[in-house]
Structures are given as C-alpha cells and as structure tokens.
Amino acid sequence: MIATLAPRFISFPMRIAAALTLLGITALSPALAETHPGQDALVREVSRDTGKNPQALNALLDGAQRKQSILDAMGRPAEAKPWSEYRPIFLTDQRIDDGIAFYREHRALVEQIGRQYGVAPQYIVAIVGVETFYGRITGKYKVLDALVTLGLYYPPRAPFFRGELKTLLELPDSHLAGPIDTLTGSYAAAQGWGQFMPSSIRDYAVDEDGDGRIDLKNSLPDILASVANYFAKHGWVSGGEVAMRAQPDAAPKPITVKDAQPQWPLEQLEAWGYAPLQPLNPGQPVSLQTLQGDNGTEYWFTFPNFYVITRYNRSPLYAMAVDQLAKAIAAGVQADAAQ
C-alpha cells in the first residue's frame, strides 16, 4: 500500500494543479499544448488580422496532419530533369489532342476570355493542360495538410509556405471551392485546374461567372479567367512572341542568364553569335535559354511573355512546355479552320 501524503507535505504547485482539476480547468494538461510547432503564434496572427475565432482556427489546425509523403515529394520536382526528359512528360500526343478538343468544345468561352484579358487563348488552355491535364488531375493531398507540413515542418521553405497557410486561413469562404478542411490539391497545396496557391487566389482569381463565389475547381469561366487575369496582371503583351529557336554560329559567346527576364536587345545577341530563324525587330528585348535536348544543346530566344509564364511557375522548362503545347494546340485549331 502506498502511503498518502498529509496535506502539509503537498507542494504548492501540486495544490494549484489539484485545485484546477477540481474546477474542471485543464490548462496545465499536455493535451492543450499546440498540435503543431508554431501553431499558437499563427492562430494569434490570423485572429488579429481577420477577427476569426481562435478556437475555430485551432480546431481546424488540430485536424491537420504532418505528411511524410509531402516532404518526400518536395525532393522530387519534375523541374530537376533536363529538357530532354521534361518535354516528353507534357508534350504527348494525348495532351495535345485533348487540348485541341478542349479548345474546340469551349471555343466561344476561351476566345471571349482571351479578348477580355488580352491573352492568347491557346496559352490559357495550355496552362490547364500542363497543370492538371485539363482538370483531370488536380491533386489528392489535403491542402491544409500540405501547408501545415511545409509551413511548420519544412525549414528550407517554411517562410513561404507558412505565409501561404496564413493566407489560406484568412481567405473568405467565397474564394474557396469548399470548406478549408475538404480542399484537395497538389503536394505543394496548389488548387484547382490552374493550381493556384492561396496568395494567387487572393490576388488574381476572379468570379467570372458572377455567382458570388470564386470556384477554381468547378466553374470553367472562373478557372480560365483567373489564369488569364494572372497573365494580364504580370504584363502579358498581347500579340507578343514567347520563345523562338536561336541558331548559334561556330563560336557563340557563352552567356550566363540569371532569370528569364529579357536583358538585351536582339541585335546584341546577334553580335554574340546567336541568330533568329526568322526576321525580328533588332531592338526587341530578349533573353537566351540554353536547354539540353535529345540531340544536344538547344538555344532559344525568349521574350517578355516567356518571363510572364515564369511568374506562374519559375522554371524555364515549365514555360517552354507551356509555349510548345500552346503552339501545338493553336496549330490543330487552325487546321480545323483550313478544312
């Protein structure tokens, strides 16, 4: 039998804990510790900035799970592949044919949105083609799990993803396809046909169909117009070129490119040994992309609209895939008109 201590031998902290227990207060219980590291601070920020109930926010976050599969996926980005391996992922006959069929079926809507936002319609279609195979593969991960995992458990990108998690929690219900804990998307928490991050939903998504809700999963007008608006807000040049093959001379000057933003007039690159395959304005601002293709090194002039696509996804390989898919779709649609 274990002897019971007399009351005078019970420490003051123990007496406080006992009193709280009798009162039904469990503030000292480990069960009320934050479920995820940094959760309390995040909830305070969101509640302060939006007035949302902290208990409701905590309940939402308590239900989210850290997913090792998401952390593992961050180490396998497709953009790490060379162009010779990346291109076949997105430039398949089926993806091209389905893009042409999608354009045909929704031609009136696609072209109306293209005119409204000043964006070539084939590029709007190509984005949803590359991102989700025209809405068929939008992602199976819970968006909340993805953002909690990457924002609170992934130090290399924690500031970015924590910001996206905060934005998700702050978005009004009218900007989402459903309750936050039901939303699904990519392992990086991108949602809908166009794979918008929460900050992109906040800044660029539009209610094109006028029903009072932005639905990037079920409303085709909202989906396509949001992609077009994203391009327009980032400076898409109506009628402008995106990328064009460059022909190097026998000894072109090696060029280091920091990003896809055009840095030189075309005539400068011509002086360095890179010639366009068709006549262009010598003062046209361009950059140069060097890619490893099936038959060796490829050189590409890239223009301001190429840079705009890299604002959607910063990989030059991604932008090149979108450009080539868009041109293949446009060629198929034009072939229809010629028949």
KARAUR-V850929 format. One record per helix or strand. SS is the DSSP state (a for helix, b for strand). FROM is the first residue (numbers start at 1). LEN is the number of residues. Records with the same first field share a line. If there is no record, write none. Layout:
SS->FROM-LEN / FROM-LEN
This chain:
a->7-3 / 12-11 / 30-3 / 39-12 / 54-9 / 68-6 / 78-3 / 83-8 / 93-13 / 107-11 / 121-12 / 143-10 / 155-16 / 173-3 / 180-3 / 198-7 / 220-14 / 266-6 / 304-9 / 316-23
b->141-2 / 184-2 / 191-1 / 196-1 / 243-6 / 264-2 / 274-3 / 285-9 / 296-7
